[in-house]
Amino acid sequence: MSRSHEPALRQGAGPAANPSWTWPVITAISLITAIAVSFIGSGALGGTPVQEVAGGYLSADATLLAPAGPAFSIWSVIYAGLAVYGIFQLTPSGRRSAWAASLRGPAMLSALLNAAWISVVQLGWLGFSVAIIFTLVAVLAWMMAIMLAGTPSSRLEYWIMWLTFGLYLGWVAVASIANTAAWLLSLGFGSDAAWAPGLAVALLAVAVLIALAISFYARNLFAPVAICWGLAWIGVGRLSGANESALVGFAALGCAAAVLAGAGAIAWHGKSGGNGGTR
């Protein structure tokens, strides 16, 4: 059966059996930890900005797949969403929601992995950072599967969860590719190689396929929009930054347009072809 882009709020999505404070408070603590560590990663509280650690391999001009600096402003939206989610899941309706209860585990794990990633890059351990960021992608994908399998208790809950963790998944998917490119470059792989731009374009195409696959599965635009954002800023970086490449720059902008058009068409088809939100 087809799926709507926004699931209907079906009857039968009962409250959690034990709407206690324990797990909501633990979840809130994990989110506070992630947000606090992010301040360190931004250069505040005595930390070093991420673009300056690990030999500068994570800077906006280090690799052909590094997004331009303004792309990282999306973290402000994601962290704001995590803060709102942390507060919401402490409210009576959040604590009673069975859907919210099923999502606390991966939400906590994603927050701790986020903090771990910032910690290891502060230490310059790029190899470990790649392992952590791909684990984070897997956890967020798992979370998406749980969201699709269950039913939110309200439209407010739906929008908080999907806007926050959908954008989170999409952005981290792009960041994982950039992170891998930075690690490989630190090992000397592809440095100034003639084939490097071609490989970069191939990886951009993979990002498009990932975005369309997520859109087809989820029937919404949250993750693809974040992927489109990242790809567009990779294009801007390659066309205007110190590490210029017209091939990669225009390819990235084209891939961003392809994601926007393709994911939009898939989401619209799911909306028009839905049957009252049934799955």
Secondary structure as the mmCIF struct_conf table of DSSP 4:
data_model
#
loop_
_struct_conf.conf_type_id
_struct_conf.id
_struct_conf.beg_label_comp_id
_struct_conf.beg_label_asym_id
_struct_conf.beg_label_seq_id
_struct_conf.end_label_comp_id
_struct_conf.end_label_asym_id
_struct_conf.end_label_seq_id
BEND BEND1 HIS A 5 GLU A 6
TURN_TY1_P TURN_TY1_P1 GLN A 11 GLY A 12
HELX_LH_PP_P HELX_LH_PP_P1 GLY A 14 GLY A 14
STRN STRN1 PRO A 15 PRO A 15
HELX_LH_PP_P HELX_LH_PP_P2 ALA A 16 ALA A 16
BEND BEND2 ALA A 17 ALA A 17
BEND BEND3 TRP A 21 TRP A 21
HELX_RH_AL_P HELX_RH_AL_P1 THR A 22 GLY A 41
TURN_TY1_P TURN_TY1_P2 SER A 42 GLY A 43
HELX_RH_3T_P HELX_RH_3T_P1 ALA A 44 GLY A 46
HELX_LH_PP_P HELX_LH_PP_P3 GLY A 47 PRO A 49
HELX_RH_3T_P HELX_RH_3T_P2 VAL A 50 GLU A 52
BEND BEND4 VAL A 53 VAL A 53
HELX_RH_3T_P HELX_RH_3T_P3 ALA A 54 GLY A 56
TURN_TY1_P TURN_TY1_P3 TYR A 57 LEU A 58
BEND BEND5 SER A 59 SER A 59
TURN_TY1_P TURN_TY1_P4 ALA A 60 ASP A 61
BEND BEND6 ALA A 62 THR A 63
TURN_TY1_P TURN_TY1_P5 LEU A 64 LEU A 65
HELX_LH_PP_P HELX_LH_PP_P4 ALA A 66 ALA A 68
HELX_RH_3T_P HELX_RH_3T_P4 GLY A 69 SER A 73
HELX_RH_AL_P HELX_RH_AL_P2 ILE A 74 PHE A 88
TURN_TY1_P TURN_TY1_P6 GLN A 89 LEU A 90
BEND BEND7 THR A 91 THR A 91
HELX_RH_AL_P HELX_RH_AL_P3 PRO A 92 ARG A 96
STRN STRN2 SER A 97 SER A 97
HELX_RH_AL_P HELX_RH_AL_P4 ALA A 98 GLN A 122
TURN_TY1_P TURN_TY1_P7 LEU A 123 GLY A 124
HELX_RH_AL_P HELX_RH_AL_P5 LEU A 126 ALA A 149
BEND BEND8 GLY A 150 GLY A 150
BEND BEND9 SER A 153 SER A 154
HELX_RH_AL_P HELX_RH_AL_P6 ARG A 155 SER A 186
TURN_TY1_P TURN_TY1_P8 LEU A 187 ASP A 192
TURN_TY1_P TURN_TY1_P9 ALA A 194 TRP A 195
HELX_RH_AL_P HELX_RH_AL_P7 ALA A 196 ALA A 218
BEND BEND10 ASN A 220 LEU A 221
HELX_RH_AL_P HELX_RH_AL_P8 PHE A 222 SER A 240
BEND BEND11 GLY A 241 ASN A 243
HELX_RH_AL_P HELX_RH_AL_P9 ALA A 246 GLY A 273
BEND BEND12 ASN A 275 ASN A 275
TURN_TY1_P TURN_TY1_P10 GLY A 276 GLY A 277
#
